[in-house]
C-alpha cells in the first residue's frame, strides 16, 4: 500500500480578511472582502459561489488585487470548490497570480464574525 502524500509550503503567514459585502442572487452568492495578506499587501477580493444541488457546497471563482506600494501591484484569478461546515464556509481555490506563481488558498468564512481566515500555499 502506498503512503504517497503532498506537502505544500506556506507562501505567507495566515491572514484575516473582513467581509465587506454579501449579495444573494438566484443562483450565486457574491462575497467581497479586504485585508492585509503578507507579501501581497492590501488585498481586495470577490468570491462568486455557485451552489450544488443540495445547496451545501459548490464551485467558487473570483478575482483579487493586492497593493504593496505605489510600484508593487498583484492581480489574481481563482477557481475552486466550497462547502458549508456549520455556519462557516470553507473554500479551496487554485489561484493564478500576476507574478507567475500559482497558489492554493484555503479560506474559511466565519459568518458570525464576518471574517475570512486565509492560508496561502505555494503550488509552484
Order of alpha helices (4+ residues) and beta strands (2+ residues): beta-beta-beta-beta-beta-beta-beta-beta-beta
